[in-house]
């Protein structure tokens, strides 16, 4: 792939990117912005949607889960399609579908059609997300430049989330349909800009054909898994339907693994999961997003249903978390260069556990300054540290031709974690639903769900802790040493010394990777 940083042109001065490179990053950030915007706007609008369309709480879950079903089910295919068919082409086509689905969602007048539109948006995001992330990781060389780009990328997600909360609060006061329609024009503008700015990427050569059986089995297993976990609270976790469905998932996954081990051009190269840091990134992503989706779902219902807050009031209550991420995420890249991803992820999960645990103290007398605001600030600080660090850890050390695959794996972990743990939290709350739904009884039924959210975040912290034992090379400040030479390869300011030590750094990186692989 030819890009502003992979061409034969002289390297750019450290800290300065040309206009086309900025344009490429901004187009990709726009797609991430839209994903976050869409999720946050829908979350705040759920009570209004339920009231207008006459939907129950369990059906409202499907407006969130329908998106996750499409997203999580096709991410593996989307990531591999980006590698095989060209990242630019896949990204732009999927972005166009996203815009059309947004228009559909704002015009429908029934719950099933709205859920269907959300499913289609999830399908399109399953291709834009891994394609966009892999464009970044193949355009920016591993090390400080990529860390900086990814921190900006995740900042746009936080900005979209925080803006979505406020915009949803304002728009929902007029009509929840506006929250569905708003992403459409933004997606169209990004599509037009992407046609001009995104670098053309070559399709992967010598890929030994298309892994059609793996694609079918992988997609079917992910779709059935996500469907099963979001349907289980209604059918019953111990029901014959749910158990048989999980059994079918296990059979499909076993067949998928068997096919991938024998395929000359697998959809997922299973060897990538032999890395301990990769496994910790994937499991950490599940715990991170799963705990937050469950928290947002319960906190929104608490504020609007029990406290009687308006959609705008609820949005403003969530705003400090998103604003904190937007302000701080741009600095995370340099912090990762200094401390490494395991320390940041562990610190973030510890803050997240503290924030969720503090929120357990809420009652019917809203103590915003002493309980809700501190919880939001702790959670916002956690997201600022964890999300970009997980992206960096998952994509470091992966060759360009597999970046789409790894990006698809990471986003699959995120969405499957969201679907799984939202279903668990919903099941816990539903099981404790009071016979007489007084305000206090409903709040008491929420507390076990909030406790489960806290436990999920604590599990994420425990998963991360083994990575703290990995030693970083003395004098190195990148998570996995960059092989790029020149002024942008490291953090030393002396260009001559940096150029003279580039070969030594590469050898140290190779030795470190071999040691880590043996240890993991």
C-alpha positions in Angstrom: 0.0 0.0 0.0 1.3 3.4 -0.9 0.7 6.1 1.7 2.1 9.5 2.7 4.4 7.6 5.2 5.2 4.5 3.2 6.3 6.2 0.0 9.9 6.9 -0.9 9.5 10.6 -0.1 11.8 12.0 2.6 10.3 11.5 6.1 8.3 14.4 7.5 9.6 16.5 10.3 8.8 15.1 13.6 5.3 16.2 14.8 4.3 17.6 11.4 2.1 15.8 8.9 1.1 17.0 5.5 -2.4 18.1 4.5 -3.3 14.9 2.8 -2.2 12.8 5.7 -4.3 14.9 8.0 -7.2 14.6 5.6 -6.9 10.8 5.5 -6.9 10.7 9.3 -9.9 13.0 9.6 -12.0 11.0 7.2 -11.3 7.8 9.3 -12.0 9.7 12.5 -15.4 10.8 11.0 -16.5 7.2 10.7 -15.4 6.5 14.3 -17.2 9.7 15.3 -20.4 8.5 13.7 -20.2 5.1 15.4 -19.9 6.8 18.8 -22.4 9.4 18.0 -25.0 6.9 17.0 -24.5 4.7 20.1 -24.8 7.6 22.5 -27.7 9.2 20.8 -29.7 6.0 20.7 -29.0 5.3 24.4 -30.5 8.6 25.5 -33.4 8.3 23.1 -34.5 4.8 24.2 -37.2 5.9 26.7 -38.8 8.2 24.1 -38.7 5.5 21.4 -40.3 3.1 23.8 -43.1 5.5 24.7 -43.8 6.5 21.1 -43.7 3.0 19.6 -45.1 1.2 22.6 -42.0 -1.0 23.1 -41.2 -2.9 26.3 -37.9 -2.7 28.1 -36.8 -6.1 26.7 -37.7 -4.9 23.1 -35.8 -1.7 23.6 -32.8 -3.8 24.3 -33.0 -5.0 20.7 -32.6 -1.5 19.4 -29.1 -1.6 20.9 -28.6 -5.3 20.4 -29.7 -5.3 16.8 -26.8 -3.0 16.0 -24.5 -5.2 18.0 -25.8 -8.3 16.2 -24.9 -7.0 12.8 -21.7 -5.4 13.9 -20.3 -8.4 16.0 -21.5 -11.0 13.6 -19.7 -9.8 10.5 -16.5 -8.2 11.9 -14.3 -11.1 11.2 -15.5 -11.1 7.6 -15.2 -7.3 7.4 -11.7 -7.3 8.6 -10.5 -9.9 6.2 -12.5 -8.4 3.3 -10.5 -5.1 3.9 -7.2 -7.1 3.5 -8.3 -9.0 0.4 -10.5 -6.5 -1.5 -8.8 -3.3 -0.6 -9.3 -1.2 2.5 -10.3 2.0 0.7 -13.0 0.3 -1.4 -14.5 -1.6 1.5 -14.5 1.4 3.8 -16.2 3.7 1.3 -18.9 1.3 0.2 -19.8 0.4 3.8 -19.9 4.1 4.7 -22.5 4.7 2.0 -24.6 1.8 3.3 -24.4 3.4 6.8 -25.8 6.7 5.4 -28.7 4.9 3.8 -29.5 2.9 6.9 -29.5 6.1 8.9 -32.2 7.6 6.6 -34.2 4.4 6.9 -34.1 4.4 10.7 -35.5 8.0 10.9 -38.4 7.2 8.7 -39.8 3.9 10.0 -42.9 3.7 12.2 -42.6 0.3 13.9 -40.3 -1.4 16.3 -39.3 -4.3 14.0 -38.4 -2.0 11.1 -36.4 0.2 13.5 -34.5 -2.8 14.7 -33.9 -3.9 11.1 -32.4 -0.5 10.2 -30.1 -0.8 13.3 -29.1 -4.2 12.1 -28.1 -2.9 8.7 -26.1 -0.1 10.3 -24.3 -2.7 12.4 -23.5 -4.6 9.2 -22.0 -1.6 7.6 -20.0 -0.7 10.7 -18.6 -4.2 10.7 -16.8 -3.2 7.5 -16.0 0.4 8.2 -14.5 -0.2 11.6 -11.8 -2.8 10.8 -11.1 -1.1 7.4 -10.6 2.3 9.0 -8.4 1.0 11.8 -6.3 -1.0 9.4 -5.9 2.0 7.1 -4.4 3.9 10.1 -2.1 1.1 11.2 -0.8 0.6 7.6 -0.4 4.3 7.0 1.4 5.3 10.2 4.5 3.3 11.2 4.5 1.4 14.5 5.7 3.5 17.4 5.1 7.2 18.4 3.5 8.2 15.1 0.9 5.4 15.2 0.3 5.9 18.9 -0.4 9.6 18.2 -2.7 8.8 15.3 -4.6 6.2 17.4 -5.0 8.6 20.3 -6.5 11.2 17.9 -8.7 8.5 16.4 -10.1 7.5 19.8 -10.5 11.1 20.8 -12.9 11.5 18.0 -14.8 8.6 19.3 -15.1 10.3 22.7 -16.0 13.6 21.1 -18.7 11.9 19.1 -20.0 10.2 22.2 -20.1 13.3 24.3 -21.6 15.4 21.5 -24.1 12.6 20.8 -25.3 12.8 24.4 -26.0 16.5 24.2 -27.4 16.4 20.7 -29.7 13.5 21.5 -31.0 15.4 24.5 -31.8 18.4 22.4 -33.1 16.5 19.4 -35.2 14.1 21.4 -37.1 17.0 22.9 -38.4 17.6 19.4 -38.4 14.0 18.1 -36.3 10.9 18.6 -36.4 10.5 14.8 -33.9 13.3 14.4 -31.4 11.3 16.4 -31.6 8.6 13.8 -31.4 11.0 10.8 -28.5 13.1 12.0 -25.7 10.6 11.1 -26.8 10.5 7.4 -25.5 13.9 6.2 -22.3 13.5 8.2 -21.7 10.1 6.6 -22.3 11.5 3.1 -19.8 14.4 3.7 -17.2 11.9 4.9 -17.9 9.7 1.9 -17.3 12.6 -0.5 -14.1 13.5 1.3 -12.9 9.9 1.4 -13.2 9.5 -2.4 -10.6 12.3 -2.8 -8.4 11.8 0.2 -8.1 8.1 1.2 -5.0 6.4 -0.2 -5.6 3.7 -2.7 -4.7 0.3 -1.3 -3.7 -2.7 -3.3 -5.5 -6.0 -2.8 -3.6 -8.6 -1.0 -1.6 -10.7 -3.5 -0.8 -14.4 -3.2 -3.6 -14.9 -0.6 -4.2 -18.5 -1.8 -7.8 -17.8 -2.7 -10.8 -16.8 -0.7 -11.7 -18.8 2.4 -15.4 -19.2 1.6 -16.0 -22.0 4.1 -14.2 -20.1 6.9 -16.2 -16.9 6.1 -19.5 -18.8 6.2 -18.7 -20.7 9.4 -17.1 -17.6 11.1 -20.0 -15.3 10.2 -22.7 -17.9 11.2 -21.0 -18.7 14.5 -20.7 -15.0 15.5 -24.2 -14.2 14.4 -25.7 -17.1 16.3 -23.5 -16.4 19.4 -24.6 -12.7 19.5 -28.2 -13.6 18.8 -28.2 -16.3 21.5 -26.8 -14.1 24.3 -29.2 -11.2 23.5 -32.2 -13.5 23.3 -31.3 -15.6 26.4 -32.9 -13.2 28.9 -36.3 -13.6 27.2 -36.0 -17.3 26.5 -34.3 -18.2 29.8 -30.6 -19.0 30.2 -31.4 -22.6 31.1 -34.1 -23.2 28.5 -33.7 -25.9 25.9 -33.7 -23.3 23.2 -30.8 -21.4 24.7 -28.8 -24.5 25.5 -29.3 -25.9 22.1 -28.3 -22.6 20.5 -25.1 -22.5 22.6 -24.4 -26.1 21.5 -24.8 -25.1 17.9 -22.4 -22.2 18.4 -19.8 -24.5 19.9 -20.2 -26.9 16.9 -19.9 -24.0 14.4 -16.8 -22.6 16.2 -15.2 -26.1 16.3 -15.8 -26.5 12.6 -14.4 -22.9 12.0 -11.2 -23.7 13.8 -10.8 -27.0 11.9 -11.2 -25.2 8.6 -8.9 -22.3 9.5 -6.1 -24.7 10.6 -6.2 -26.4 7.2 -6.9 -23.4 4.9 -4.1 -22.0 2.8 -5.6 -18.6 3.1 -7.5 -18.5 6.4 -10.0 -15.9 7.4 -8.2 -15.7 10.8 -4.7 -16.9 11.2 -5.0 -18.7 14.6 -1.3 -18.3 15.3 -1.9 -14.6 16.1 -3.7 -15.7 19.2 -0.6 -17.4 20.6 0.6 -14.0 21.8 -0.3 -13.3 25.5 -0.5 -9.6 24.9 -2.9 -10.2 22.0 -5.2 -12.4 24.1 -5.2 -9.9 26.9 -6.1 -7.1 24.5 -9.0 -9.1 23.1 -10.4 -10.2 26.5 -9.8 -6.7 27.9 -11.8 -5.2 25.0 -14.7 -7.5 25.9 -14.7 -6.6 29.6 -14.2 -2.8 28.8 -17.1 -2.4 26.4 -19.3 -5.0 28.0 -19.2 -3.3 31.4 -19.7 0.2 30.0 -22.7 -0.8 27.8 -24.4 -2.4 30.8 -23.7 0.7 32.9 -25.0 3.1 30.4 -28.2 1.1 29.9 -29.0 1.0 33.6 -27.8 4.6 34.3 -30.0 6.0 31.6 -33.1 4.1 32.9 -32.3 5.2 36.4 -32.0 8.9 35.5 -35.1 9.1 33.2 -37.4 6.5 34.7 -36.8 6.8 38.4 -35.5 10.4 38.7 -37.7 11.8 36.0 -34.9 13.7 34.3 -35.4 14.8 30.7 -33.3 13.4 27.9 -31.2 16.6 27.9 -30.7 16.5 31.6 -29.6 12.9 31.3 -27.2 13.8 28.5 -25.6 16.5 30.5 -25.1 14.1 33.4 -23.1 11.8 31.1 -21.2 14.7 29.4 -18.3 15.0 31.9 -17.1 11.5 31.1 -17.1 12.1 27.3 -15.6 15.5 27.7 -12.8 14.2 29.9 -11.9 11.6 27.3 -12.0 14.2 24.5 -9.6 16.5 26.4 -7.2 13.9 27.6 -7.1 11.2 24.8 -4.8 13.2 22.5 -2.1 12.9 25.2 -2.4 9.2 25.6 -0.1 8.4 22.7 2.9 10.0 24.4 2.0 8.4 27.8 1.9 5.0 26.1 5.3 5.7 24.6 6.6 6.2 28.1 4.8 3.7 30.3 3.5 1.0 27.8 0.0 -0.3 27.3 -0.3 -2.8 30.2 0.2 -0.2 32.9 -2.3 2.2 31.3 -4.9 -0.5 30.8 -4.5 -1.8 34.4 -4.8 1.8 35.7 -7.8 2.5 33.6 -9.6 -0.7 34.7 -8.9 0.2 38.3 -10.5 3.6 37.8 -13.4 2.0 36.1 -14.0 -0.4 39.0 -13.9 2.6 41.4 -16.4 4.6 39.3 -18.9 1.7 39.0 -18.6 0.9 42.7 -19.3 4.5 43.6 -22.4 4.6 41.5 -23.8 1.8 43.5 -24.5 4.4 46.2 -27.2 6.2 44.1 -30.7 6.5 45.6 -33.9 8.3 44.8 -32.5 11.6 46.1 -30.0 12.4 43.2 -26.7 13.3 44.8 -25.1 14.5 41.6 -22.1 16.3 43.0 -21.1 13.6 45.5 -22.0 10.4 43.6 -22.9 10.7 40.0 -20.3 13.3 38.9 -17.3 11.6 40.6 -18.5 8.3 39.0 -18.6 9.9 35.6 -15.2 11.5 35.9 -13.6 8.2 37.1 -15.2 6.3 34.2 -14.2 9.0 31.7 -10.6 8.9 32.9 -10.7 5.1 32.6 -12.0 5.2 29.0 -9.3 7.7 28.0 -6.6 5.3 29.2 -8.1 1.9 28.2 -9.6 2.3 24.8 -6.6 3.7 22.9 -4.2 1.5 24.7 -6.2 -1.7 23.7 -6.1 -0.6 20.1 -2.4 0.0 20.2 -1.6 -3.3 22.0 -3.7 -5.3 19.6 -2.2 -3.9 16.4 1.5 -3.6 17.5 3.8 -6.1 15.9 1.3 -7.3 13.3 2.3 -7.2 9.6 0.4 -4.9 7.3 -1.4 -7.7 5.4 -3.0 -8.9 8.7 -3.9 -5.5 10.1 -7.5 -5.8 8.8 -7.8 -9.3 10.4 -6.6 -8.2 13.8 -8.7 -5.0 13.7 -11.7 -7.3 12.9 -10.8 -9.5 15.9 -10.6 -6.6 18.2 -13.9 -5.0 17.2 -15.5 -8.5 17.3 -14.3 -8.8 20.9 -15.7 -5.3 21.7 -19.1 -6.1 20.2 -19.5 -9.6 21.5 -18.5 -8.4 24.9 -21.1 -5.7 24.7 -23.9 -8.1 23.6 -22.9 -10.8 26.1 -22.6 -8.6 29.2 -25.6 -6.4 28.3 -27.7 -9.6 28.1 -26.3 -10.8 31.4 -27.0 -7.4 33.1 -30.5 -7.3 31.6 -31.2 -10.9 32.8 -30.1 -10.0 36.4 -32.3 -7.0 36.5 -35.3 -8.8 34.9 -34.9 -11.6 37.4 -35.2 -9.2 40.3 -38.1 -7.2 38.8 -40.5 -6.4 41.7 -44.1 -7.5 41.6 -45.1 -4.0 42.7 -42.9 -1.6 40.7 -42.5 1.2 43.2 -39.6 3.5 42.6 -37.5 2.1 45.5 -38.3 -1.5 44.4 -37.2 -0.8 40.8 -34.0 0.9 42.1 -33.3 -2.2 44.2 -33.7 -4.4 41.2 -31.1 -2.3 39.4 -28.4 -2.7 42.1 -27.5 -6.3 41.3 -27.1 -5.3 37.6 -24.7 -2.5 38.7 -22.8 -5.0 40.9 -22.4 -7.3 37.9 -21.0 -4.3 35.8 -18.5 -3.7 38.6 -17.4 -7.4 38.6 -17.0 -7.4 34.8 -14.6 -4.4 35.1 -12.7 -6.1 37.9 -12.3 -9.1 35.7 -10.8 -6.9 33.0 -8.3 -5.6 35.6 -7.3 -9.2 36.6 -6.9 -10.1 32.9 -4.5 -7.2 32.4 -2.3 -7.8 35.5 -0.1 -10.6 34.0 1.0 -8.2 31.3 2.6 -6.0 33.9 5.4 -8.6 34.4 6.6 -8.1 30.8 9.8 -6.0 30.9 10.3 -3.2 28.4 13.7 -2.8 26.8 15.8 -0.2 28.8 15.8 3.1 27.1 12.9 2.2 24.8 9.7 4.0 25.1 7.6 2.3 22.5 5.3 -0.6 23.3 6.8 -2.6 20.4 9.9 -1.1 18.8 9.3 0.7 15.5 11.4 -0.5 12.6 11.2 3.0 11.0 14.4 4.9 10.9 14.8 8.6 10.8 13.4 11.5 12.9 10.1 9.9 13.5 11.3 6.5 14.7 11.9 7.2 18.4 11.9 9.8 21.1 15.5 10.8 21.2 16.0 14.3 19.8 19.4 13.7 18.3 18.7 12.6 14.7 22.2 11.3 14.1 22.2 9.1 17.2 18.7 7.8 16.3 19.8 6.9 12.8 22.9 5.2 14.1 21.0 3.0 16.6 18.1 2.0 14.3 19.5 -1.4 13.5 20.3 -2.1 17.1 16.7 -1.2 18.1 15.4 -3.5 15.5 17.5 -6.4 16.9 16.4 -5.6 20.4 12.8 -5.6 19.2 13.1 -8.9 17.6 14.8 -10.4 20.7 12.1 -8.9 22.9 9.3 -10.3 20.7 10.9 -13.8 20.7 11.2 -13.6 24.5 7.6 -12.5 24.9 6.4 -15.2 22.6 8.3 -17.9 24.6 7.0 -16.5 27.9 3.4 -16.2 26.7 
